[in-house]
Amino acid sequence: MKIAFDIPPDIERALLRKCEELGVSPSEFVIQLLEWYFFKRKRDIPKEAVEFLNFARKKGVERAKKCRYSDGKYCVLETYSRLDIDSEPQPLHPYECLFCNYFSDRDKEERRGKKVFEDAEEVYSVAKLAAKILAKELEQKIYRPKMKVEKEEIDKDDIRKLIENW
């Protein structure tokens, strides 16, 4: 791998002076400087912050998988809200899902639907049982409308006559 830096002349002189003081070549000094920068940054982060970030990332990934607008990799709302329709959809970042206002839990909706169905079945069975008990107890007092049933059948010819006479 080759890395090239454009360094202003005054910083270059200071860098060369520092290399001469330490007795290190400029390339080794830059490598050590980069290692110090990246490894020092990792060591300086407190353990609590790392735990918090890991927890937040984990929750964001869970929300991305459970959201009804997401398949775990891409967000439909974000993809369609972009102005440039021809561009490729951007993969989800867990922190975006963590703070999304449009999050809708797929599992919760499924559980809610099942519970409503189970409740409806339970209410239906209780109502059926209550109707049986009432019918048995109040058999004599229940109102039964008397319906007049015609024994004649209506033919097609009768219907035609009715329509013609109308």
KOLNUPA-99489 format. One line per 2 residues: their letters; for each residue x, y, z of C-alpha. Coordinates in steps of 0.001 Angstrom, whole numbers, plus 500000, padded with zeros to 6 digits. Example, Ala and Ser with C-alpha at 12.3 -4.5 7.8 and 13.67 -1.06 7.14 Angstrom:
# residues 2
AS> 512300,495500,507800; 513670,498940,507140
# end
This chain:
# residues 166
MK> 500000,500000,500000; 501274,503431,499173
IA> 500130,506551,500980; 501018,510018,499718
FD> 500745,513198,501800; 500785,516766,500577
IP> 502456,518560,503459; 503004,522314,503546
PD> 506719,523309,503518; 506813,524662,507095
IE> 505291,521480,508525; 507642,519403,506372
RA> 510689,521177,507882; 509336,520643,511402
LL> 508693,516978,510617; 512222,516466,509248
RK> 513699,518204,512334; 511696,515896,514608
CE> 512864,512835,512627; 516523,513912,512986
EL> 516076,514397,516754; 514610,510914,517163
GV> 516984,509279,514667; 514139,507822,512607
SP> 513503,507997,508878; 510522,510157,507819
SE> 508547,507145,506525; 508986,505267,509833
FV> 508013,508398,511731; 504810,508760,509714
IQ> 503981,505069,510275; 504547,505453,514025
LL> 502485,508629,514021; 499576,506860,512279
EW> 499796,503881,514652; 499812,506205,517642
YF> 496826,508120,516292; 494639,505089,515616
FK> 495663,502921,518583; 495691,505819,521050
RK> 492183,506794,520011; 490964,503249,520618
RD> 492569,503125,524070; 491273,506535,525138
IP> 487591,505616,524767; 486151,504707,528184
KE> 484845,501189,528658; 481334,502452,529463
AV> 481187,504365,526191; 482286,501297,524220
EF> 479629,499179,525978; 476994,501827,525311
LN> 477930,502055,521618; 477890,498261,521249
FA> 474476,498094,522937; 473141,500919,520736
RK> 474460,499223,517601; 472889,495902,518644
KG> 469509,497552,519303; 469729,499418,515983
VE> 470359,496157,514108; 467415,494521,515930
RA> 465140,497419,515043; 466272,497271,511403
KK> 465335,493584,511256; 461984,494033,513036
CR> 460809,497201,511262; 458052,496623,508734
YS> 459613,499203,506400; 462966,497410,506323
DG> 464324,494047,505258; 467339,494421,507544
KY> 469574,495831,504825; 467628,498681,503227
CV> 464903,501045,504424; 461974,501532,502041
LE> 461051,504943,503440; 464588,506252,503097
TY> 464961,504847,499588; 461700,506381,498346
SR> 462278,509702,500067; 465439,510314,498043
LD> 465141,512824,495253; 467467,510938,492918
ID> 465398,507876,492007; 468041,506376,489723
SE> 470678,506136,492468; 471410,502880,494254
PQ> 469732,502448,497656; 472072,503061,500567
PL> 472504,500256,503112; 471032,500902,506535
HP> 473166,502185,509351; 472088,500828,512759
YE> 472069,504262,514380; 469593,505596,511801
CL> 467119,502850,512719; 467708,503459,516404
FC> 466341,507004,516164; 463827,506492,513316
NY> 460444,508162,513876; 458647,505791,511510
FS> 459685,502543,513241; 456846,500024,513293
DR> 457500,496689,515006; 456464,493782,512802
DK> 456385,491279,515696; 454224,493476,517910
EE> 451618,493870,515156; 451522,490107,514582
RR> 451141,489441,518310; 448399,492070,518573
GK> 446491,490486,515669; 446720,486997,517186
KV> 445568,488245,520580; 442536,489999,519075
FE> 441613,486816,517199; 441984,484692,520357
DA> 439909,487209,522330; 437184,487161,519671
EE> 437027,483364,519794; 436798,483462,523575
VY> 434006,486074,523526; 432140,484067,520888
SV> 432324,480869,522963; 431116,482716,526105
AK> 428220,484286,524158; 427264,480906,522716
LA> 427273,479334,526189; 425189,482221,527592
AK> 422660,481833,524764; 422317,478108,525487
IL> 421743,478774,529198; 419154,481482,528478
AK> 417361,479286,525969; 417187,476452,528465
EL> 416062,478628,531426; 413635,480937,529626
EQ> 412333,478562,527004; 408676,479498,527574
KI> 409246,483257,527742; 411405,483661,524639
YR> 409676,485588,521855; 409360,483556,518717
PK> 407876,485438,515808; 405374,483501,513770
MK> 406210,483617,510129; 403744,482917,507400
VE> 405250,480473,504988; 403781,480266,501537
KE> 403629,476814,500159; 403296,477889,496574
EI> 406379,478113,494453; 406822,481039,492123
DK> 407453,480154,488493; 409187,482154,485809
DD> 405852,482761,484141; 404467,484370,487316
IR> 407443,486709,487450; 406967,487676,483792
KL> 403300,488446,484410; 404188,490610,487401
IE> 406750,492563,485378; 404428,493010,482382
NW> 401556,494226,484559; 403703,496697,486345
# end
